[in-house]
Amino acid sequence: MMDSELSRFRRLVLRRSQDGQVALHDAETGEMLESQAHVELIQEPFEVTKVVVTFLAAGNGGITLDLNDGNADEF
């Protein structure tokens, strides 16, 4: 990816709450991403750490599918 492409994306950060829960947040605003149901960190020896996030595709904070064709569909 070129620098101009990277500037279109928002950086995310994993934060742990006081009760030990981990969630994805917007690095710029600090806001937690909506609709997160489950976050799993997978750390295997000699492997890249994986972050698996399950989002709920329902409710006001639902997931929007953007197919990069100018038409966004909400689930």
C-alpha positions in Angstrom: 0.0 0.0 0.0 1.2 3.5 -0.8 1.2 6.3 1.8 -1.8 8.0 0.1 -3.8 4.7 0.5 -2.9 4.4 4.1 -4.1 7.9 4.9 -7.6 6.8 4.0 -7.8 4.3 6.9 -8.3 4.9 10.6 -5.8 3.4 13.0 -7.3 1.0 15.6 -5.9 0.2 19.1 -6.7 -2.6 21.5 -7.5 -1.3 25.0 -8.1 -3.3 28.2 -10.8 -2.0 30.6 -10.4 -2.0 34.4 -12.4 -5.2 34.5 -10.0 -6.9 32.1 -12.1 -6.8 28.9 -10.3 -6.1 25.6 -11.9 -4.0 22.9 -11.0 -2.2 19.7 -11.0 1.6 19.8 -10.4 4.3 17.3 -6.9 5.5 18.0 -7.6 9.1 17.1 -10.8 9.6 19.1 -10.4 6.9 21.7 -14.0 5.8 21.1 -14.7 2.1 21.3 -16.0 0.6 18.0 -19.7 -0.2 18.3 -21.2 -3.7 18.0 -18.3 -5.7 19.3 -19.5 -9.0 20.8 -16.2 -10.8 21.3 -12.5 -10.0 21.0 -10.0 -12.8 21.0 -6.2 -12.4 21.0 -4.3 -15.4 19.7 -0.6 -15.6 20.5 1.3 -18.6 19.3 5.0 -19.0 19.7 7.0 -17.7 16.7 3.8 -16.5 15.0 2.3 -13.1 14.4 -0.3 -12.2 17.1 -3.9 -12.5 15.7 -6.8 -10.4 16.8 -10.2 -11.9 16.0 -13.2 -9.6 16.5 -16.9 -10.6 16.3 -19.2 -7.8 15.5 -23.0 -8.0 15.8 -24.7 -6.9 12.5 -27.9 -5.6 14.1 -29.1 -2.6 16.1 -28.3 1.1 15.7 -24.5 0.4 15.7 -24.9 -2.2 12.9 -22.3 -3.1 10.4 -22.1 -1.2 7.0 -20.8 -3.2 4.1 -18.9 -0.9 1.7 -18.0 -2.7 -1.6 -15.8 0.2 -2.8 -18.3 0.8 -5.6 -20.0 3.8 -4.0 -23.0 1.8 -2.8 -23.1 1.1 0.9 -25.5 -1.5 2.3 -26.4 -1.7 6.0 -27.2 -5.1 7.4 
